[in-house]
Amino acid sequence: MFQTRLTEAATLVQAHLTKVMDPLGDLPVVEAMRYASGGGKRLRAFLVLESARLHGVAQENAIWPAAAIEMIHAYSLVHDDLPCMDDDDLRRGLPTVHVQWDETTAVLAGDALQTLGFESVARTECHPDPEVRAMLTVTLARAAGAQGMVLGQALDIAAESATTPLTLDEITRLQAGKTGALIAWSATAGALMAGADTAPLKRYAEDLGLAFQIADDILDVVGDASKVGKAVGKDADAGKATFVSLLGLEGAKTRARDLVTDACDALSPYGEDAETLRDAARFVISRDS
C-alpha cells in the first residue's frame, strides 16, 4: 500500500507542478526549475497528502502544500549543490543544475522555486480559510528558514571548518533543522489544514526525519553511487562527524531502527488508518537511494 500511495503522490505532484509552471514559459530559468523539481521519491509530498487523508482534507486542496514542499525541497538541493556550498556535480543521477546550465541560472531557479512554493500555500485553492493559509505559510517559513533548514545548513557548513568534530547532540540538532524541519512540516500539514492536534504527527515526523538522515549517513558509507544518484563517501573524505562515525555502522543502524519504532508508536491515536505512514517510516531505513 505504501509504495502504491508513494507512486500516486509522485504522479499527482508532477502533474500539478507541470500545471503551475506551464504559464511561466520556456526561459532557461524556468526550464531549470522544471529540471530541478522533477524526479525524486516525493516522500515529503506523500507525507502531506497522507496526513491530509487522515484528517479528511480534500486532495484538491492538499495537492497545493504537497507541491509546495517539493518546490522548497528542490530549491534547497539546487543551492546545496552549488560550488559555494557542497560543490556537487550529480543529483538524482543527473548533472546538477549549475552544471547543466550555470551558477547564475541555478541561483535564480532555486529562488524562483522557493517563492512559487510559498505562493502555492497562500492561494485560495489551498484552503478557503485565510487564517489556515497564513498558518501554513508561517510554519513553512519557519521550517525552511533560519529556525529550520537554513539553520541546519549553516551549522553543517560551519562544522566543515570547526577545529573539533561535532558531538552526537550537535549533529542531532543540525539534522533536525537541515533534514527534519521540512519533513515535520510535511507530516503535520494535513492536521493544520483540518484544525486538528498536530502533536502525534510532529512526534512521528521528528523520529522519521532523524532516521532518514541516519540512513543517508549509512548510504554515504555503504551505498552504491549508481543507485544513490549522487557521490558517496564524501563525508568520510572530508573528515566530517556523522552518525556513522560517532555510533559506528551497526550502532547507527540500531539507532535508526529504534527511531522507526518510536515513530510508529507515535501514530497510535490513528490506529490502523496510519499503517501507510508506519510503512513509510520502515521504508526510510531500508532504501538504497
Stockholm file with secondary structure:
# STOCKHOLM 1.0

chainA/1-289         MFQTRLTEAATLVQAHLTKVMDPLGDLPVVEAMRYASGGGKRLRAFLVLESARLHGVAQENAIWPAAAIEMIHAYSLVHDDLPCMDDDDLRRGLPTVHVQWDETTAVLAGDALQTLGFESVARTECHPDPEVRAMLTVTLARAAGAQGMVLGQALDIAAESATTPLTLDEITRLQAGKTGALIAWSATAGALMAGADTAPLKRYAEDLGLAFQIADDILDVVGDASKVGKAVGKDADAGKATFVSLLGLEGAKTRARDLVTDACDALSPYGEDAETLRDAARFVISRDS
#=GR chainA/1-289 SS CHHHHHHHHHHHHHHHHHHHHGGGCSCHHHHHHHHHHSCSCCHHHHHHHHHHHHTTCCHHHHHHHHHHHHHHHHHHHHHHTSTTTTCCSEETTEECHHHHSCHHHHHHHHHHHHHHHHHHHHSTTTCSCHHHHHHHHHHHHHHHSTTTHHHHHHHHHHHHTCSSCCCHHHHHHHHIIIIIHHHHHHHHHHHHHHTCCCHHHHHHHHHHHHHHHHHHHHHHHHCCHHHHSSCCSHHHHHTCCCHHHHHCHHHHHHHHHHHHHHHHHHTGGGGGGGHHHHHHHHHHTTCCC
#=GC SS_cons         CHHHHHHHHHHHHHHHHHHHHGGGCSCHHHHHHHHHHSCSCCHHHHHHHHHHHHTTCCHHHHHHHHHHHHHHHHHHHHHHTSTTTTCCSEETTEECHHHHSCHHHHHHHHHHHHHHHHHHHHSTTTCSCHHHHHHHHHHHHHHHSTTTHHHHHHHHHHHHTCSSCCCHHHHHHHHIIIIIHHHHHHHHHHHHHHTCCCHHHHHHHHHHHHHHHHHHHHHHHHCCHHHHSSCCSHHHHHTCCCHHHHHCHHHHHHHHHHHHHHHHHHTGGGGGGGHHHHHHHHHHTTCCC
//
